[in-house]
Amino acid sequence: MLDTSEAGGPAVRRRWFALLLRDRFATAAAVVLILVALCAVLGPLYAGDLATRQNLRAPGRPPFGLDHGWAFVLGSDSLGRPVAARLLAAAGTTLAVAVPAVLCSLVIGSVWGMWAGYHGGWRESVSLRVADVILSFPSLLLAVVVLYVFSPSAASLVLVLAVARIPVYLRTARAEAAELRSRLFMDAARTFGTGGWAAIRRHVAPSVLPTLLTVAALDFCFVMLAESSLSFLGIGIQPPDVSWGLMVAQGRQELQSAWWIALFPGLAIVVTTVSATVLASWARLTTDPGQRWREGLGRRSRGLRSDRGSRGDRGSRGDRRSRGDRGRSAAGDAATEEEREEERSVPGSAAGSGARPPGEGTEADVLVVDDLSVDVHAPTGPVHVVRRVSFAVRSGETLALLGESGCGKSMTAHAVAGLLDPVAEVVGGQVRLDGVDLLGLGARARRRLAGPGLAMVFQDALSALNPVHTVGAQLAEPFRIHEGLSRRAARARAVELMERVGIPEARSRAEAYPHQFSGGMRQRLLIATAVALRPKVLIADEPTTALDVTVQAQIMDLLGELRAEQRTALVLITHDLGLAAEHADRVAVMYAGTVVETGPVAEVFGRPHHPYTRGLLASVPAEQHRGARLTSIPGSPPEPGSVPAGCTFRTRCPMARERCATHRPALTGTGAGRAAACHFGKELADA
């Protein structure tokens, strides 16, 4: 077996190389910079003394002629020196100034800034004051003064430009480190006894590095332009050395008679700086784990949209399913059309029992989700995170989406609400609100429905409320957008909402900011914002997370009152089975991105028809189990990219048989208003 420690390096290099090749502009920029680096290293060796040898018998030769050898292909200057040879020699001089200056300022400023930001206090204050003093002098002006005092040389340029650019990295690293030091994972690291430098190296540096690399790439352009400007002014690189900036300076007086002398070194500066900028953008995208998924996203999204458009209407749902499941193992796709027809014709199925099939809905259903599928774009390809999810909810009804963390509940809710991150995309299905397919609407039409049609309550109220606006202004915003009310009228409505959800002294507290409220009060404010326009459907994503039991009961009672008063359909996302049993009318149990069981809450909890639902219910501590060993489902839900073939639950299921490994069960009816995705659902129903 290959040692992972030895194989890790080549594998990582291959991954970065593959990511680079996916971006045409970044690939072209990398090729340009590699050529520039090769010219800087090998150019002086190949050109020899041609760059400095004068030939006064052939001054000002025009470019694009090979009569006098390759060195004169770009012409010659007023002293007969070949421009091409001088460009090669100047590349080494220019990079010899820009690269060391950027590296020195990057290393010193980054380490200094992370140290100051992590520790804070006097270290941070002193560091910022030093940076302010250096920044008070413009970089070029500081360089001009220093180089006039000291003898101009390449070493002096590196020193001056490095010192002038240190505050840029210092302030950037300090800001990032100061923000990270208050994170909970930093507190956890300190509880483990992690020292200051170890915490900076392990936790701060990996998060700050992508930003610093981007700044360094852009700063490379600035330093190279600064060197060119100083050489242009005559206080940079001095003859007989040559740089691109010095070549532009020497050719500026002959632009009308010999334009090529200044044009080609100017183009070299422009092409190199633009290439560095493009590569910096790519590096920022790929070195940040939170942004790396977006690499090549636009091209894949266009391909997926055109693929979806060529599939035709909803009559080809089976074809969509086979395309969506591409990439799974052959065993997972082994079910034939005859086998699927056999599953549909099973006695007691949704088609045979007259029960409402999940997702098809009736006239009373205000929200119908039918065969919803969502993919997340990863560098290795699309990952299926939600697969053919179907459910429906009526006005005034509460549907609870249940399941362990990572089963796709929140992703389903975000897809329904149109809040998916750009890396995720709906690849199949429909979401109908009063008969209107939300997925087919444009951005403007979706915005008109956001509020009066569908609203959402998020689980982290502090993050969901804007910290720089008062709560009154945030509650008034829906009225101003959708009803066109004046600022005064919208504020009055906001105060009424605050009183309605139980905020004491609402009129005076409307001028307070979110951080001035407790967790329970913030959750009430978030609910007030969501129900301001009396939505037809309200999605509550873990609305009682991190709240104590008393506040949880108050929040759920508030949601129940608003639902009963406004006849709002409530989709409650939770993993708290007790909460669902007390407040939900029906449940949909999700596992590995699919719905595995649906039905009325009392019947599902009283007699589950799926082993996963049975395992969840058995895992709830009960009074009669006090002092005994707690029951749990062995293992954990699979990662979205490694869902097993056949039944997704078979690796944890005590009832798994041979058929479960080769055939994925469909969600079929198991009784009146009941459905389960299990080959043996009828056995559980009849038990």
C-alpha positions in Angstrom: 0.0 0.0 0.0 1.2 3.5 -0.9 2.2 5.6 2.1 -0.1 8.6 2.3 2.6 10.8 3.6 4.6 10.2 0.5 1.7 10.3 -1.9 0.1 13.4 -0.4 2.6 15.9 -1.9 2.1 14.7 -5.6 -1.6 14.4 -5.1 -1.9 17.9 -3.8 0.2 19.2 -6.6 -2.0 17.4 -9.2 -5.1 18.9 -7.6 -3.8 22.5 -7.8 -2.6 21.9 -11.4 -6.1 20.6 -12.3 -7.8 23.6 -10.7 -5.4 25.9 -12.6 -6.2 24.3 -16.0 -9.9 24.8 -15.4 -9.5 28.6 -15.5 -8.3 29.6 -19.0 -7.3 33.2 -17.9 -5.4 31.9 -14.9 -3.6 29.3 -17.0 -2.6 32.0 -19.6 -1.5 34.3 -16.8 0.6 31.6 -15.2 2.2 30.8 -18.6 3.1 34.5 -19.0 4.7 34.8 -15.6 6.6 31.6 -16.1 8.0 32.9 -19.4 8.9 36.2 -17.6 10.7 34.3 -14.9 12.6 32.2 -17.5 13.6 35.3 -19.3 14.8 36.9 -16.0 17.0 33.8 -15.2 18.2 32.7 -18.7 18.0 36.0 -20.6 21.2 37.5 -19.4 23.1 34.2 -20.1 21.7 34.0 -23.6 22.0 37.7 -24.5 25.4 38.2 -23.1 26.7 41.7 -23.5 24.3 42.5 -26.4 22.2 44.5 -24.0 25.0 47.0 -23.3 27.1 46.8 -26.5 26.7 50.1 -28.5 26.7 50.2 -32.2 26.6 53.8 -33.4 26.7 52.7 -37.0 23.1 51.3 -36.8 21.1 53.4 -34.4 17.3 53.4 -34.4 16.7 50.2 -36.5 13.0 49.6 -36.9 11.4 46.4 -35.4 10.3 43.1 -37.0 13.3 42.6 -39.1 15.6 39.5 -38.9 18.4 40.8 -41.2 20.7 41.5 -38.3 19.8 38.5 -36.0 17.2 37.7 -33.4 18.5 40.4 -31.0 17.3 43.1 -33.4 13.8 41.6 -34.0 12.3 44.5 -31.9 14.6 47.1 -33.3 17.4 49.0 -31.7 17.7 52.2 -29.6 19.5 55.5 -30.3 22.8 53.9 -29.4 22.3 50.9 -31.6 21.6 48.5 -28.7 19.1 45.7 -29.5 15.7 46.2 -27.7 15.0 42.5 -27.5 18.3 41.7 -25.7 17.7 44.7 -23.4 14.2 43.4 -22.6 15.6 40.0 -21.5 18.3 41.6 -19.4 15.9 44.1 -17.9 13.5 41.3 -16.8 16.0 40.0 -14.4 16.7 43.4 -12.9 13.0 44.3 -12.5 12.1 41.0 -10.9 15.2 41.2 -8.7 13.8 44.3 -7.2 10.0 43.5 -7.1 10.2 39.9 -5.8 12.5 40.5 -2.8 10.7 43.7 -1.8 7.3 41.9 -1.8 8.6 38.8 0.0 10.3 40.9 2.8 7.3 43.1 3.3 4.9 40.1 3.2 6.8 38.0 5.8 7.6 40.9 8.2 4.2 42.6 7.9 2.1 39.4 8.1 3.9 37.9 11.1 3.9 41.3 12.9 0.2 41.9 12.1 -1.0 38.4 13.2 1.0 38.7 16.5 -0.4 42.1 17.2 -4.0 41.2 16.3 -3.9 37.9 18.2 -2.6 39.4 21.5 -4.3 42.8 21.2 -3.7 45.4 24.0 -0.6 47.6 23.9 1.0 45.4 21.2 -1.9 46.1 18.8 -1.9 49.9 19.6 1.8 50.3 19.2 1.8 48.3 15.9 -1.0 50.4 14.5 0.7 53.7 15.4 3.9 52.5 13.7 2.0 51.6 10.6 0.2 55.0 10.7 3.5 56.8 10.8 4.9 55.0 7.8 1.7 55.4 5.9 1.6 59.1 6.5 4.4 59.4 3.9 3.3 58.4 0.4 5.3 55.4 -0.8 6.8 57.0 -3.9 7.6 60.3 -2.0 9.4 58.3 0.8 11.4 56.4 -1.8 12.3 59.6 -3.7 13.6 61.2 -0.4 15.6 58.2 0.7 17.1 57.5 -2.7 18.2 61.2 -3.0 20.0 60.9 0.3 21.5 57.6 -0.4 23.1 56.3 -3.6 20.4 54.8 -5.9 20.9 51.0 -6.4 18.9 47.8 -6.6 19.5 47.1 -2.9 18.3 50.5 -1.9 15.2 50.2 -3.9 14.4 46.8 -2.3 14.9 48.2 1.2 12.8 51.4 0.6 9.9 49.6 -1.1 9.8 46.8 1.4 9.7 49.2 4.4 7.0 51.3 2.6 4.8 48.2 2.0 5.1 46.6 5.4 2.1 48.5 6.9 -0.2 47.2 4.1 0.3 43.6 5.3 0.5 44.6 9.0 -2.9 46.2 9.0 -4.5 43.4 6.9 -3.2 40.6 9.0 -4.0 42.5 12.2 -7.6 43.0 11.2 -8.1 39.4 10.3 -6.4 38.1 13.4 -8.3 40.5 15.7 -11.6 39.1 14.2 -10.5 35.5 14.6 -9.3 35.8 18.2 -13.0 36.2 19.4 -14.2 33.0 17.6 -15.2 30.1 19.7 -12.6 27.8 18.1 -9.9 30.1 19.3 -11.3 29.9 22.8 -11.4 26.1 22.5 -7.7 26.1 21.4 -6.8 28.1 24.4 -8.6 25.7 26.7 -6.4 23.0 25.2 -3.3 24.9 26.4 -2.3 26.1 22.9 0.4 28.8 23.1 0.3 32.1 21.3 2.6 31.3 18.4 1.2 27.8 18.0 -2.4 29.3 17.9 -1.2 31.8 15.3 0.5 29.1 13.2 -2.4 26.6 13.4 -5.5 28.7 13.5 -4.8 32.3 12.4 -2.4 31.9 9.6 -4.4 29.4 7.5 -7.4 31.7 7.6 -5.4 34.9 6.9 -3.1 33.4 4.2 -5.5 33.6 1.2 -6.1 37.3 1.7 -2.4 38.0 2.3 -1.5 36.1 -0.9 -3.9 38.2 -2.9 -2.5 41.4 -1.4 1.0 40.2 -2.2 0.2 39.5 -5.8 -1.4 42.9 -6.2 1.5 44.5 -4.3 3.9 42.9 -6.8 2.3 44.9 -9.5 2.6 48.1 -7.4 6.2 47.5 -6.5 7.1 46.8 -10.1 5.4 50.0 -11.3 7.0 51.9 -8.4 10.5 50.7 -9.6 9.6 51.7 -13.1 8.5 55.1 -12.0 11.6 55.7 -10.0 13.8 54.6 -12.8 11.8 56.9 -15.1 12.6 59.8 -12.8 16.3 58.8 -12.8 16.7 57.8 -9.2 16.1 54.1 -9.6 18.2 51.6 -11.6 21.3 53.3 -12.9 23.2 52.5 -16.2 24.9 50.3 -17.2 22.2 48.2 -15.5 18.9 48.2 -17.3 15.3 47.7 -16.2 12.0 48.0 -17.9 11.3 51.3 -16.3 14.7 52.7 -17.2 14.1 51.6 -20.9 10.8 53.5 -20.9 12.5 56.6 -19.4 15.3 56.5 -22.0 12.8 56.1 -24.9 10.3 58.8 -23.9 12.1 61.5 -25.8 12.0 59.5 -29.1 8.4 58.4 -29.1 7.7 60.1 -32.4 10.8 58.9 -34.3 11.5 55.5 -32.6 8.3 54.5 -30.7 9.4 50.9 -30.2 12.1 51.9 -27.7 9.5 52.7 -25.1 6.6 50.7 -26.3 7.9 47.2 -25.9 9.2 47.6 -22.3 5.9 49.4 -21.5 4.0 46.4 -22.9 6.2 44.0 -20.8 5.2 45.9 -17.6 1.5 45.9 -18.5 1.4 42.2 -19.5 3.3 41.1 -16.4 1.2 43.2 -14.0 -2.1 42.1 -15.5 -1.0 38.5 -15.4 -0.1 38.8 -11.8 -3.5 40.3 -11.0 -5.4 37.5 -12.8 -3.3 34.9 -11.0 -3.9 36.6 -7.7 -7.7 36.4 -8.2 -7.4 32.7 -9.0 -5.1 32.1 -6.0 -7.6 33.9 -3.7 -10.4 31.6 -5.0 -8.5 28.4 -4.6 -6.6 28.9 -1.4 -9.7 29.8 0.6 -11.7 26.7 1.4 -14.9 28.7 1.7 -14.4 30.0 -1.9 -12.7 27.1 -3.6 -16.0 25.5 -4.6 -16.7 28.4 -6.9 -13.8 27.5 -9.2 -15.3 27.1 -12.6 -18.8 27.5 -11.3 -20.1 29.7 -14.1 -19.1 27.3 -16.8 -20.6 24.3 -15.0 -23.8 26.2 -14.2 -24.3 27.2 -17.9 -23.7 23.6 -18.9 -26.3 22.3 -16.3 -28.8 24.9 -17.4 -28.5 24.0 -21.1 -28.7 20.3 -20.1 -31.8 20.9 -18.1 -33.3 22.8 -21.0 -32.7 20.0 -23.4 -34.5 17.5 -21.2 -38.0 18.6 -22.2 -41.0 18.8 -20.0 -41.9 17.0 -16.8 -42.8 13.9 -18.8 -39.1 12.9 -18.8 -38.8 12.8 -15.0 -37.3 9.3 -15.1 -34.6 10.6 -17.5 -33.9 13.5 -15.1 -33.5 11.0 -12.3 -31.0 8.9 -14.3 -28.9 12.0 -15.2 -29.0 13.3 -11.6 -27.8 10.0 -10.3 -24.9 9.9 -12.8 -21.7 9.1 -11.0 -23.1 6.6 -8.6 -22.1 3.0 -8.7 -23.7 0.6 -11.1 -25.4 -1.3 -8.3 -27.3 1.8 -7.2 -28.7 2.2 -10.7 -29.6 -1.4 -11.3 -33.3 -1.0 -10.8 -35.0 -1.5 -14.2 -38.2 0.0 -15.4 -40.0 -3.3 -14.7 -38.8 -3.2 -11.1 -40.0 0.4 -10.7 -43.3 -0.6 -12.2 -43.5 -3.5 -9.7 -42.9 -1.1 -6.8 -45.7 1.2 -8.0 -48.1 -1.7 -8.3 -47.5 -3.0 -4.7 -50.8 -3.4 -2.9 -51.2 -0.6 -0.4 -49.0 1.8 -2.3 -49.9 5.5 -2.8 -51.4 4.7 -6.3 -53.4 1.7 -5.1 -54.8 2.9 -1.8 -56.2 6.2 -2.9 -53.9 8.1 -0.5 -52.4 11.4 -1.5 -48.9 10.7 -3.0 -46.3 12.9 -1.4 -45.6 16.0 -3.4 -48.5 15.8 -5.8 -50.7 17.9 -3.5 -54.4 18.8 -3.6 -56.3 22.1 -4.1 -56.0 22.7 -0.3 -52.2 22.5 -0.4 -50.6 26.0 -0.4 -47.0 24.7 -0.8 -46.1 21.6 -2.9 -42.5 20.4 -3.2 -42.3 17.8 -6.0 -39.2 15.8 -6.8 -36.8 18.6 -5.6 -33.1 17.8 -6.3 -30.2 20.0 -5.4 -26.5 19.6 -6.4 -23.5 21.3 -4.9 -20.6 22.0 -7.3 -17.3 20.7 -6.0 -13.9 20.6 -7.8 -14.5 16.9 -8.4 -18.0 17.4 -9.9 -21.6 17.8 -8.7 -22.5 16.3 -5.3 -26.1 15.3 -4.8 -27.2 16.8 -1.4 -31.0 16.7 -1.9 -32.5 14.0 -4.1 -36.2 13.9 -5.2 -37.7 15.3 -2.1 -41.5 15.7 -2.1 -44.0 17.0 0.4 -47.0 19.2 0.7 -48.5 21.5 3.4 -51.9 23.0 3.7 -53.0 26.4 5.1 -53.0 26.4 8.8 -51.0 23.1 9.0 -47.6 22.4 10.5 -45.3 20.0 8.7 -42.2 19.0 10.6 -39.0 18.0 8.6 -37.1 15.6 10.9 -33.7 14.0 10.7 -30.2 14.0 12.0 -27.8 16.9 11.2 -26.6 16.6 7.7 -29.7 15.0 6.2 -30.5 17.9 3.9 -33.3 19.6 5.9 -31.9 23.1 5.8 -30.7 22.7 2.2 -34.2 21.8 1.2 -35.6 24.8 3.0 -33.1 27.2 1.4 -33.9 25.7 -2.1 -37.6 26.3 -1.5 -37.0 29.9 -0.3 -34.6 30.6 -3.2 -31.7 31.2 -0.8 -29.2 28.7 -2.1 -25.5 29.7 -2.2 -24.1 30.1 -5.8 -22.3 26.8 -5.4 -25.6 25.0 -5.1 -28.2 24.6 -7.8 -31.7 23.1 -8.1 -31.3 20.5 -10.9 -34.8 19.0 -10.9 -38.3 19.1 -9.5 -40.9 21.9 -8.8 -41.8 24.1 -5.8 -45.4 25.3 -6.3 -46.8 28.1 -4.1 -50.6 28.4 -4.8 -50.0 26.6 -8.1 -47.1 28.9 -9.2 -43.8 27.2 -9.8 -41.3 29.3 -7.8 -38.3 27.8 -9.6 -39.5 29.1 -12.9 -39.9 32.7 -11.8 -37.4 35.5 -12.4 -35.5 37.4 -9.7 -38.0 40.3 -9.6 -41.1 38.0 -9.4 -39.4 36.0 -6.5 -38.8 39.3 -4.7 -42.4 40.2 -4.9 -43.4 36.9 -3.3 -40.7 37.2 -0.6 -42.8 38.3 2.4 -46.4 38.0 1.4 -46.0 34.6 -0.2 -43.2 32.8 1.6 -41.0 33.9 4.6 -38.3 32.2 6.6 -37.1 32.2 10.3 -33.5 31.4 10.7 -31.9 29.5 13.6 -29.3 32.2 14.4 -31.2 35.3 15.1 -28.1 37.4 16.0 -26.5 36.7 12.6 -29.9 37.1 10.7 -30.4 40.6 12.1 -28.3 43.5 10.8 -26.1 44.7 13.7 -25.8 48.3 12.3 -29.5 49.0 12.0 -32.1 49.4 14.8 -34.6 46.7 15.1 -37.4 49.2 14.3 -35.8 50.1 11.0 -35.4 46.4 10.1 -39.0 45.6 11.0 -40.3 48.6 9.0 -38.4 47.6 5.9 -40.9 45.0 4.6 -43.8 47.5 4.8 -41.8 50.1 2.9 -40.7 47.7 0.2 -44.0 45.8 -0.4 -46.7 48.3 0.7 -44.9 51.6 -0.1 -45.6 53.1 3.3 -43.8 56.2 4.5 -41.0 56.0 7.1 -43.3 57.2 9.9 -46.2 54.8 9.0 -43.8 51.8 8.5 -42.3 52.5 11.9 -45.7 52.6 13.5 -46.5 49.2 12.0 -43.1 47.9 13.3 -44.0 48.9 16.8 -47.3 47.1 16.5 -45.5 44.0 15.4 -43.1 44.2 18.3 -46.0 44.4 20.7 -47.7 41.5 19.0 -44.7 39.2 19.5 -44.4 40.2 23.1 -41.5 42.8 23.2 -42.0 44.9 26.3 -41.8 48.7 25.9 -41.9 48.3 22.1 -42.0 52.0 21.2 -38.8 52.9 23.1 -37.0 49.7 22.3 -37.5 50.1 18.5 -34.5 52.3 18.6 -32.3 49.6 20.1 -29.9 47.4 18.2 -30.0 43.6 18.0 -27.1 43.0 20.4 -29.1 44.9 23.1 -31.7 42.1 23.2 -31.6 38.6 24.7 -31.6 35.5 22.6 -35.3 34.8 23.1 -36.2 38.4 22.3 -34.0 38.4 19.1 -35.8 35.2 18.0 -39.2 37.0 18.6 -37.9 39.9 16.5 -36.9 37.6 13.7 -40.3 36.0 13.7 -42.0 39.4 13.7 -39.9 40.3 10.6 -40.9 37.0 8.9 -44.7 37.3 9.6 -44.9 41.1 9.0 -46.7 40.7 5.6 -48.8 37.7 6.7 -47.1 35.1 4.5 -48.9 32.1 3.2 -46.0 29.8 4.0 -43.5 30.2 6.9 -40.4 28.1 7.0 -38.9 27.9 10.5 -35.3 26.5 10.5 -34.5 25.3 14.0 -36.2 28.3 15.6 -35.5 27.2 19.1 -31.8 26.4 18.8 -29.6 27.5 21.8 -32.6 28.7 23.7 -33.6 27.4 27.2 -36.7 25.2 27.6 -38.9 28.1 28.8 -38.0 30.3 25.9 -38.4 27.4 23.5 -42.0 26.9 24.7 -42.7 30.7 24.4 -41.4 30.8 20.8 -43.3 27.7 19.7 -46.5 29.1 21.4 -46.0 32.3 19.5 -45.6 30.5 16.2 -48.7 28.5 16.9 -50.7 31.6 17.7 -49.6 33.3 14.5 -50.3 30.2 12.5 -53.8 29.9 13.8 -54.5 33.7 13.5 -53.2 34.1 9.9 -53.8 30.6 8.6 -50.1 30.3 7.7 -48.7 27.0 6.5 -45.7 26.3 8.8 -42.8 24.1 7.8 -40.9 23.4 11.0 -37.3 22.1 10.6 -36.0 20.4 13.7 -34.3 17.4 15.1 -36.2 17.6 18.4 -38.8 14.8 18.2 -40.6 16.1 21.3 -41.1 19.5 19.7 -42.5 17.9 16.5 -44.8 15.6 18.5 -46.3 18.6 20.4 -46.6 21.1 17.6 -46.7 19.4 14.2 -49.7 17.9 12.4 -47.7 15.8 9.9 -44.0 14.9 9.6 -41.5 14.1 6.8 -38.5 12.2 8.0 -35.3 12.9 5.9 -32.2 10.8 5.6 -29.2 11.3 3.3 -31.0 14.0 1.3 -34.2 12.1 0.7 -37.6 11.7 2.4 -37.8 8.2 3.9 -41.2 8.5 5.7 -44.2 10.8 5.8 -47.6 10.8 7.6 -49.6 12.2 10.5 -47.3 12.8 13.5 -49.3 10.7 15.9 -49.4 7.7 13.5 -45.7 7.9 12.5 -44.6 8.2 16.1 -47.0 5.6 17.3 -46.1 3.0 14.6 -43.2 3.9 12.3 -43.0 2.3 8.9 -39.3 2.9 8.3 -36.3 1.5 10.4 -34.7 4.9 10.5 -37.8 6.5 12.1 -38.0 3.6 14.5 -34.3 4.2 15.4 -34.8 7.9 16.0 -37.8 7.3 18.3 -35.9 4.6 20.2 -33.0 7.0 20.8 -35.2 9.5 22.7 -34.6 9.1 26.5 -37.9 8.2 28.2 -38.9 8.1 31.8 -39.1 4.3 31.9 -35.5 4.1 30.6 -34.0 6.0 33.5 -30.8 4.3 34.7 -30.6 2.1 31.7 -28.2 2.3 28.7 -29.3 4.8 26.1 -30.3 3.4 22.7 -28.7 4.9 19.6 -28.5 4.3 15.9 -25.0 2.9 15.1 -22.8 4.9 12.8 -23.7 8.3 11.3 -25.3 9.6 8.1 -23.2 9.3 5.0 -21.4 12.2 3.5 -23.3 13.6 0.4 -20.5 12.6 -1.9 -20.3 9.0 -0.6 -23.9 7.8 -0.3 -24.0 4.0 -0.5 -25.6 2.2 -3.4 -29.1 0.8 -2.9 -30.9 1.8 0.3 -29.1 4.8 1.8 -29.8 3.5 5.3 -28.7 -0.1 4.8 -25.3 0.3 6.5 -27.0 1.2 9.7 -30.2 -0.7 9.4 -30.9 -3.9 11.5 -33.3 -5.1 8.9 -30.9 -4.8 5.9 -31.0 -7.7 3.4 -29.5 -8.5 0.1 -32.1 -6.6 -1.9 -31.2 -3.4 0.0 -27.7 -3.4 -1.4 -28.7 -3.4 -5.0 -32.1 -1.6 -5.2 -32.9 1.9 -3.9 -36.5 1.9 -2.5 -39.0 4.4 -3.7 -41.3 6.4 -1.4 -44.5 4.4 -1.7 -47.8 4.3 0.2 -48.0 2.1 3.3 -51.5 3.2 4.4 -54.0 6.0 4.4 -51.9 9.2 4.3 -48.7 7.2 5.0 -45.6 6.6 2.9 -42.2 5.1 3.5 -39.1 4.4 1.4 -38.3 0.9 2.6 -38.5 -2.5 0.8 -40.1 -3.9 4.0 -42.3 -0.9 4.9 -45.4 -3.1 4.6 -43.9 -5.6 7.0 -43.4 -2.8 9.6 -46.9 -1.5 8.9 -48.5 -4.9 9.4 -46.4 -5.8 12.5 
